[in-house]
């Protein structure tokens, strides 16, 4: 049976500590969901960096303090 690759959802990963965590998890072999609230360009840069290093990344905008946005993010 083929093992399933794990996916990490990193909130606030467009900059700072969240960015560093997202990149590190990708380096460790996880798929990463790069979440942002307002910094879509920076989030796209993080995803591009992850992909350039051979990882998988999905960019999803959502305010994690708004339930409907979190639900939409989880459906993505």
C-alpha positions, 0 to 999 in steps of 0.5 A: 500500500502506498503511504499517503503524504501528510498535509500541513495547514499553516495559518499566517504563513505569508510571512515571519514565523508562519513562513519559516514553518511552512518552508521547513515542513515542505522540506520535511516532505509535507504538502503545505497549505499556505494561508494568508488573510491579506498578503496574497502576493507574499503567500504566493511567493512562499508557495513558489519557494516551496515548489522551487525546492521540490515541494507541494504548496496550495495558497488559500486566503481566509481569515481564521477568526471567521468560521465561514472562511475557515470552512471554505478554506477546508473545502479547498 
